[in-house]
């Protein structure tokens, strides 16, 4: 394995490398890397990671919305069938003294 000291920046051949991108495995100087979620990445990989992070909340929001609608539908069905069952009980059942 080559030492980081002997590596050169992928974009600037005259500069020594300061970090290695964990995604594309290329070496970059201090000006070419950026921090994303605690890791030093090149600008291209950081932009791709940011797009993936931005897409995730939409799918989570859709799942939570679907769960909410399903919960409301389930509650409505329970109350509907409970009411239907109570409506089938003869009225004289409620008129008898205890």
N, C-alpha and C positions, 0 to 999 in steps of 0.2 A: 504494500500500500504506500502510495506516495505521500509525503508530508505536505501539509497545507502551505507551508512556507515556500515550497518550490512550485506551487501552482499559480497560474495566471488567470485573470478574469476572462470569462467567456466573451464578453462584449468589448473589453478594453485589454488588448494583449500586452500593453506596456505596464499595467498595474498588477500588483500581487493580489491574490485571492484572499478574502477575509472570511468567507463562509461558503458552505456547500449547500445547495438547495436539496432538501430531503426528497423532493418529488422527482425532479428531472436529473438529479445527481451531478449537476454541473457546478463548477466553481465560479464565484462572483466576487467583485470588489465591494467595498462598503457602500458605494453609491448605487449599486445595482440590486442590493437585497433590501427587503423590508420585513418587518415583524408581522406575523399573522397568527393569532391564537397561540402566542408563546413560542413560535418557531420562526426562524429566519428563512425566508423563501425569496426566490427571484420574483420580479414583478409579474411575469406571465403566469406562473403557477399560483401566486397570491390572488390574481384576478380570477382565475378559474375556481379557486377554493371559495372566494367570496361569492361567486355566482351560485355555486352548489349550496352554500349556506343560505343564500337568499331564497332559493327554491324550496327549501325544506319547510319553512313556516306555512306556506300556502297549503301543502298537503296535510300538515297537522291541523290547520284551521278547518279544512274540509272534513277531516275525520271527526273532529270535535263537533262540528255542525251536524254531521250525520248521526252521531251518538245522541245529541240533544233532540233531534227530530224523532229518532227511534224511541227515546225515553218518554217523550210527550205522547207518542202514539201508543206505547205500552200502557201508560197511565190512563189514557182515554179508554182503551179497550177494557182495562180492569174495572173502571167505574161503570162503563156501559153494561158489561155482563153482570156485574153485581146488582145494578139497578134492574136489569131484566129478570134476574133470579128473584129479587125481592118483589117484583110486580107479579110474579106467578104464584106467590103465597096467597091463599084464600083470605078474604077480608075478615071472615069470622074468626080466624086465628088471632087477630089483633083485638077483637071485641070481648073475648073470654076473660073473666077475672082470674087473677093468679091464685 
